Amino acid sequence: MKPATRDPTTGETSSHSLDWLHNGTLMMVNDRRRGGLILCKEYYAEFAGPGAAVGGLFDMDCTRLIPVGTLSILTPPDHEARQRAFKIRRQWIRLTQQFTDCPVPLQRAQMILNQFETYFGPETVADVPDDAFALLVGVLPYTVRLARRKPGQLNVKLKAGG
């Protein structure tokens, strides 16, 4: 059974919200709104921001969708719009790859959080699960949790040894 997720086209919670991805339907994120989708795959995630293609043959292996911001999904009206949407999807992937090129996991987590907070705002980013950001930049969810903390909150509790 598919996990229940919020349908990006209606906002409703449904176990069928991934059906349009799994059947190969090609859509695009509305470029006139500040929204996007985190497409979780088995071992990684991709972000499709405004203007990006979603679905088709590329996302049939998606296991979970996480809407971010003011999401609106459209059907590309013509061939040129589809080509432009594919190009924009590649640009979003390249942007995320720049963060994964950093060898320090905590820095990767902080970079992706900063990027999303700059674009969507802290309130929206607070609603995105740690594991989604972790899958985007190849770190553990705990690393994202640490990166979300303010500098003064990085207190580490140690067990007393004996």
C-alpha positions as CSV (number, residue, x, y, z in Angstrom):
1,M,0.0,0.0,0.0
2,K,1.3,3.5,-0.9
3,P,1.9,5.9,2.0
4,A,-0.6,8.7,2.5
5,T,0.7,12.0,1.2
6,R,-0.7,15.3,0.3
7,D,-1.8,15.5,-3.3
8,P,0.1,18.4,-4.9
9,T,-2.8,19.1,-7.3
10,T,-5.5,19.3,-4.7
11,G,-3.8,19.6,-1.3
12,E,-5.8,16.6,-0.1
13,T,-4.3,13.7,1.8
14,S,-4.6,10.6,-0.3
15,S,-2.8,7.3,-1.0
16,H,-3.5,7.9,-4.7
17,S,-1.5,11.2,-4.9
18,L,1.5,9.4,-6.5
19,D,-0.7,7.8,-9.2
20,W,-0.1,10.6,-11.7
21,L,3.6,10.2,-11.3
22,H,3.7,6.4,-11.5
23,N,1.6,6.4,-14.7
24,G,4.1,8.6,-16.5
25,T,2.0,11.8,-16.7
26,L,4.3,14.8,-17.4
27,M,3.4,17.9,-15.5
28,M,5.3,21.1,-14.6
29,V,5.5,23.3,-11.5
30,N,3.8,26.6,-12.1
31,D,6.6,29.2,-12.6
32,R,4.2,32.0,-11.5
33,R,4.1,30.8,-7.9
34,R,6.7,30.3,-5.3
35,G,6.4,26.6,-4.8
36,G,7.9,23.3,-5.6
37,L,8.0,19.6,-4.9
38,I,10.6,17.4,-3.2
39,L,10.5,14.1,-5.0
40,C,11.7,11.4,-2.7
41,K,13.1,8.3,-4.3
42,E,14.4,5.2,-2.6
43,Y,17.9,6.6,-1.7
44,Y,17.8,10.2,-2.6
45,A,15.5,13.2,-3.4
46,E,15.3,15.8,-6.0
47,F,13.7,19.3,-5.8
48,A,11.6,20.5,-8.7
49,G,11.1,24.2,-8.3
50,P,9.1,26.8,-10.3
51,G,9.0,26.0,-14.0
52,A,10.5,22.5,-13.6
53,A,9.1,19.3,-15.2
54,V,7.7,16.7,-12.9
55,G,6.7,13.2,-13.8
56,G,7.1,11.5,-17.2
57,L,9.6,8.7,-17.2
58,F,11.9,10.5,-14.7
59,D,9.8,10.2,-11.6
60,M,8.0,6.9,-11.9
61,D,10.2,5.6,-9.0
62,C,9.1,8.4,-6.7
63,T,8.0,7.1,-3.2
64,R,6.9,10.3,-1.6
65,L,6.0,13.9,-2.6
66,I,6.6,16.8,-0.3
67,P,5.0,20.1,-1.4
68,V,6.9,23.2,-0.5
69,G,5.6,26.7,-0.6
70,T,2.6,27.7,-2.7
71,L,2.5,24.7,-5.0
72,S,0.6,24.7,-8.3
73,I,1.0,21.9,-10.9
74,L,0.2,22.5,-14.6
75,T,0.2,20.5,-17.8
76,P,2.7,21.9,-20.2
77,P,0.7,23.4,-23.1
78,D,3.1,22.5,-25.9
79,H,6.4,21.0,-27.0
80,E,8.4,24.2,-26.3
81,A,7.0,24.5,-22.7
82,R,7.9,20.8,-22.1
83,Q,11.5,21.4,-23.3
84,R,11.8,24.6,-21.2
85,A,10.5,22.7,-18.1
86,F,13.1,19.9,-18.6
87,K,15.8,22.5,-18.8
88,I,14.6,24.2,-15.6
89,R,14.5,20.8,-13.8
90,R,18.1,20.2,-14.8
91,Q,19.0,23.7,-13.4
92,W,17.3,22.8,-10.0
93,I,19.2,19.6,-9.9
94,R,22.5,21.4,-10.6
95,L,21.9,23.9,-7.9
96,T,21.3,21.0,-5.4
97,Q,24.5,19.3,-6.7
98,Q,26.5,22.4,-5.8
99,F,25.6,21.7,-2.1
100,T,26.4,18.0,-2.3
101,D,29.9,18.8,-3.6
102,C,30.8,20.1,-0.2
103,P,32.6,17.3,1.7
104,V,31.4,18.3,5.2
105,P,27.9,16.9,5.9
106,L,26.8,19.6,8.4
107,Q,27.8,22.3,5.9
108,R,25.8,20.6,3.2
109,A,22.7,20.5,5.5
110,Q,23.2,24.2,6.4
111,M,23.6,25.2,2.8
112,I,20.3,23.5,1.7
113,L,18.4,24.9,4.6
114,N,19.8,28.4,3.9
115,Q,18.9,28.2,0.3
116,F,15.3,27.1,1.0
117,E,14.9,29.7,3.8
118,T,16.1,32.4,1.5
119,Y,13.6,31.4,-1.3
120,F,10.6,30.2,0.8
121,G,11.1,31.7,4.2
122,P,11.8,30.1,7.6
123,E,8.1,29.2,8.3
124,T,7.8,27.1,5.2
125,V,11.2,25.4,5.8
126,A,10.2,24.5,9.3
127,D,7.3,22.4,7.9
128,V,9.6,20.3,5.7
129,P,10.7,17.1,7.4
130,D,14.4,16.6,8.2
131,D,14.6,13.4,6.2
132,A,13.5,15.2,3.0
133,F,16.4,17.7,3.3
134,A,18.7,14.8,4.2
135,L,17.9,12.9,1.1
136,L,18.4,16.1,-1.0
137,V,22.1,16.5,0.1
138,G,23.1,13.0,1.2
139,V,23.3,13.4,5.0
140,L,21.5,11.8,7.9
141,P,18.3,13.4,9.2
142,Y,20.1,14.0,12.5
143,T,22.6,16.2,10.7
144,V,19.8,18.3,9.3
145,R,18.3,18.6,12.8
146,L,21.7,19.8,14.1
147,A,21.9,22.4,11.2
148,R,18.4,23.7,12.0
149,R,19.5,24.6,15.6
150,K,20.7,28.1,16.3
151,P,24.4,28.4,17.2
152,G,23.7,28.8,20.9
153,Q,21.6,25.7,20.9
154,L,24.4,23.3,19.9
155,N,24.7,21.9,23.4
156,V,25.8,18.3,23.5
157,K,24.9,16.2,26.4
158,L,27.6,13.7,27.5
159,K,27.0,10.6,29.5
160,A,29.1,10.5,32.7
161,G,31.6,7.7,32.3
162,G,32.7,5.6,35.1
